[in-house]
Amino acid sequence: MGHQAGQDRITSFAIWSRRFPLRRPIGDNSCTYDRLTLIVVRLSTHSRQDGWGYATLTTEGHFERDAWFIGQVAPIEQLRQAFEDRWWRSLRIDGPESITSPSDVASDYFYLDTAIRNALWDLWAKRHKLPLSNLLSQMHQGDLRPAAPAYASLLDFPLEGSAAVTLARQYAKAGFSRMKVKVGAPDRERDLARLRAIGAATSQPLTLSADANEGWDASTAIETLDFFQRNDIRLAYIEDPLPRDAIDDFKILQRACSVPIVAHDYYDSLSQIDALCRNVKLHQLRVSSDSIDFALACVLYAREQGLQVSMGNSFGEANTHLALAFPHVAIVEYSDLGWHRLLQHPITVRDGHLVAPNVPGTGLDPLLPALEQLPGNETASSLSADRSTPFPEQ
């Protein structure tokens, strides 16, 4: 798609790399951390419209297993150079329109590419003067709804029992009746005690699910889930009970256990998802990604397969837009990590549902002073947070 006369072209960009302190320590049976690194991209057009895109990496903490979202961020000047070398040639020709026909453009940094593509989605929705949920629904024949069902994700493994109970009560006051608890401890009695404590945390009945974060093999999963049931814990589902590549174990678990299975947080490609779905009957497909492109591809794949989707965490809960646009996204994860401190129009909670702001785009325009006050990593000092590079007319 070439340049057209009068097109509102992208003329400048800015990149931030910032450390974001979370509201509390979070983690599972293999990790604990209390901050994320944010990669933020702003694409600005000739008409002074800004598109904002974000990606997150887990860079500091304790990690026992690898995952695609764990790693270090390149120095900011390398990210800037990657933008100029790999992205600018395409963007100066196509601009936000390139979002409708994804190109093969990619840098060596997937998180930078994610933030750039998300910024393009934001610009494209703003150009149409629509919230992203409305735009996606129109583009893909969705069925738009005003609020998305959500569950409270405690991310509680590092917390003491009393702290986890206090957190559950706070979520219940916000209207959440569905909560997910982290399990997979070496001592299953610990997991049982945590599930019991959360289940009894409020006067209202709670629907509990559990997330083992790849902590079991098939026999351990079968024994542990049976142990929970014998002790009157009825889980709505078990999430990621087995390692991401253990498809044969998933088959064994499904034959031996009646607890519904949701998977898999650790996939970052459709080929991995397809391999699992062709062999295992999932209760819901788990999709967890900052990338709007990847999340959308997974949602469309699930629709083709007749699968419901469980939507995981994303920066600013941006994937709420997909849940609003596609009702087969049955549930959205909400962890209250503090994104609202950075955003002008954050996603809001209403009676255990998530509601997107009625503004064009993704609704992720930041509060610039709050963004700029976040600490940058040591390698980012050579590029100030507000520096942008204007490009000459071509």
N, C-alpha and C positions, 0 to 999 in steps of 0.2 A: 504493500500500500504506500504509494508515494506521497510526497508533499503536495498539498492542495492550497491554492490561493485563499487567503483569509483564515487558514487553519490557526487555531490558538496553540502555538508551538511551545514546547518546553525550552526554556532559555537558561535555566540555572539549576543548580542542585546544592544541597548541603548534606553532610554525613556527620552523625554523632556516634560516639562509642562511650557508653556511660554505665556505671555500676548502680544497680537499683536494689536498695535494701528492702527485703520482704517484711511483712507485718509480723512474722514469727518464723522460727526455724521450721522447715518442712523436710519431708523425706519419706523413705520406705525402708524395707529390710536390707537394702544395699547402699543407701546414700543418705546424707544429711547435708543441708545447706541453708543459708539464710540470705542469699543475694543472687541476683541474676545480672548478666551483662546485656544491655540493650544496644542494638544496632538500629539507628533511626535514620531514615532517608527522607528528605524533603525535595520534591520536584516542583519547580515553579514555572508557570507559563507566562507568556507575553502579557496576558490580561491580569497578571498578578494573582492568579489562583494557585493554591498550593495543594499538592497531594502528599499525604503522609503515609509512610510505610515503616513497619517495625519487624524485627526478629529478635529472639532471645536465645542466649546460650547459657548453660550452667557451667561456670568456669572455676568457681571456688567452693570447696567443701570436701566432704569425705565420700568417695565413690569406690564401690567394689566391683561393679560391672559397667561395661561400656554401653553407650547409647549414642544415637545420632545427635542428640541435643546436648551432649557433654563435650566441651573442648574450649580451646583458647581462641581469642579474636585477634586477627592480624592488626599490626599497627595502622593507624588511621590513614597515613599517607599511602600505604599499599592499597587500602580500600578505595581511596580517591583515584589512584592510578588505574585500578581495575575498572572503575566506572568509566573513566575516559577511554581506556583501551578497548573495552569489550561492549559497553552499553551505549555510549554517546552516538556512535555512527548510526545505530538503529533508531534511537529515540529522536534524533534530529530530523529523521525522515518521516517516521510514523507517529511519534508522540503517543498520547494515551490510546489512540486507536489500535495500537499493537496488542492491546489486551484481548481483543476479540479474535485474534488469530496468533496464538503464541509462537514466537520464533525460537530458534535454536540458540539464542544469545545466552551465554552463561559465563561467569567468571570462575576463578578458582575458589571462591568463597560462597558457599550455598546460602549462608545467612545474609550476605549482602544482596544476592539475587532475590531472595525472598522479600527483603525490605523494599527493593526497587519495584518488583512486580506488585506488591501490596499497595505501594504509592500510586502506581498506574491504575489499579482498581479504584482507589479513592478518587483520583482525577476523573476517571471515566464516569463514575456515578455522579460526581459533582457536575460534570458537563451535561448530564441528563437531568440534573436537579432532582435526583432521587436518592433516598437511602439505599445502601448497597443491597439490603434484603429485597427491596422492591425491584431493583434492576435485575438481580439474579432470578427472581420469580418470573419476570417478564421474558428474560433471555432463554429460560429453560423450562417454561410451562410448569412452574411450581404452583403452590396453593398458599398464598401469603396468609399469615396469621399474626395477631397483634402481640402475642407473648409466647415465649418458649418454655416448656416444662424444664425444670432444673433440679439438680440434687446438690446438696452441700457436701463438698469433698474436704474431709478433715485434714488430709496429709499429715496424719497425727503420729506416725511412728516414733519420731524423736521426743514426743511430749510425755510427761508424766500423766498417770491416769486422771488425776484431778484436773489438770489443765485441759485434757481432751474432753472431759465432761463439761467443763465451763464453756469450751468452744462449741460443743454440740448444743448447749442451751442457748447460746447467742444466735446460732443459726435457726433454731426452732422459733425464737422470737421474731426472726425475719420471715417466718412463714414456711420454712423448709420442713417437710415431713419425710423426705428421702435423704439418707446420708450414707456415705461410703467410708469404710474404715480400712486402714492399712493393716495387713496381716503378713504372715510368713516368717514369724520369729522361730528360732530353733526350738523353743518351748511352746508347744501349742496351747498350754494352759494360759500363757500370757495372752495369746490371741483371744481365747475364750473369755478371759476376764475383761479385756478391752471391749469386745462385742457386747457382753452383758452390761458393762458400765454405760456404754453409749445408748444401748437400747432402753435403759432405765433412767436416762438423764432427764427426761421430761415427762410431764403428766400425760401428754398426748402420745398415741402410738406412733412409732417410727418404722419406716420401711428401710431395712439395712441391706447393703451390699458390701462386698469385701474385695480388696485388691491385693493380690499376692506378689505382684511385680516380679514375675519369673522366679520366685523363690522356691518352688517345689519341682520335684519330678512327678511322674504319673502316680506312683505308689504312695508318695507322701501326700499328694493332693487328694487322692481317694480316701486315705485314712483320716486326714484332717477334716475334710468336709463331712465325712460320716461322724466323726467325733463331735463336730458342731451340731449336727442334727440330733444326735443322741442326747445332747445337752440343751435341747430346745431352742437352738439358734436356727432360724429359718431365713436363709439369705435369698434376696431377690435374684442375685446372680453372683458369680465369682469372676473377677476380671484378671486377665493375664496370669493364670495360675502356673503356666509352664513357660520355659524359654521360647523365644520367638521362632526358632527353627525346629522345634520338637513336634512336628506334625504327627508322627506316629504316636507319641504320647498323648496328644490331644484326642486322637481316635480312641485310645484306651480309656482315657478319662471320660469321654462322652458316653461310651458303652456302659461304664461302671457306675456312673453318678448321675443323679437326677437334677442337680443344681445347674441352672442355665449358665452358659459360658459366654463371656464378652471378651473379645480380643481384636487387635493387639496394638498397644501403645507404642511399641518399639519398631513398627514398620515405617519405612519412609519411601516405599515404592508400591505401585499397583501390582507389580508382578508378585511380590511377597503376599499381598492381600489375596490375590487370585489363587495362589497356591494353597493358602489356608482354607479359603472358602470352598474350593473344589473338593476338599477332603473332610471338612468338619462343618457340621450344621451349627452355626453360631446363633445365639439368642439375639445379639446385636453386634454389628461391626464397630469396633472402636477406632475413632479417628482423632488423633491429637497432633496438631501442627499449627505453627504460626502462618504457614503458607496458605493463602486463600486458594491459589491454584491447586495445590495438592488436596486440600480439604474438599474443594468442589469436585475434583476428579473422583475422589472416594465416594462422595455422596451420590454422584451420578452413577457410578458403578453399582453401589448398593441398591439404587432404585431399579436398575436393570435386573439385578439378581433377586429382587423381592425381599431385601434385607432391611431391617431397621438399623439406625445408626445411633451410637452413643458418642456425643461430641465432647472431646476433652478440652483441657485448658488451652488458651491462646492469649496473646498479649491483648489486654483490654477487653477480654471476652469477645473478640471480634467475630469469632465463628458463630456467635449468636445469630448473625445475619443469615447464615446458611440454615440454621434451625428454624428461623422465621419463614424462610422462603420454601423450605421443603419439609412437610409434616412427617415424612418417614424418618426424620431426625427426631427420635423419640425423647431424647433427654440431653441436657447440656450440663457439663461440669461447672461448678462455681466454687472457687477456693478463697475469694476475698483476699487477694495478695497485695492490694493497695494501689491498683492501677488508677483509681479515681483521683489520686493525688496529683497525677500528671495530666489529666485530660479535661478539656473544656466541657465535653458532653459525654460523660461515661455511661456505660450500660447500667441500668438500674434494676433493683430487685423489687418484685411486687408479688407478695403471697407465694413465695417459692417459685416464681417464674422470672425469666429475664426479659427485659424490655429494652429495645434499642432506641436511641434518641431519634426524634423525627427531624433530622437534618440531612442534607445531601452528603453522600459519601459514606465512609465507614464510621464517621463520628469520632475519629481518633485525633483530631487536631489537638496538639498539646498546649498546656500552659507553659509558654516558653521560659519564664523565670524558673519554674519548677524543674524543667528539663535541664536547663543550663547550670542549676545549682547542684545537680548530681555529680559525684566525683567521676572523673574519667580515669581509664586505666593508664598506667605509666607510659605506654607507647603512644598515647593520643595527644600528648602535650604540644606536638609540633603543628597541630591544626586546631584553631580555636573553634568552639562549638557553633559560632554564628557565621563562620566563613563560608561563602559560597562562590562558585565560579561561573560567571556569565559566559555564554558562548556567542561568538559573532554570528550574524546572519549568514546562512549558507546559500 
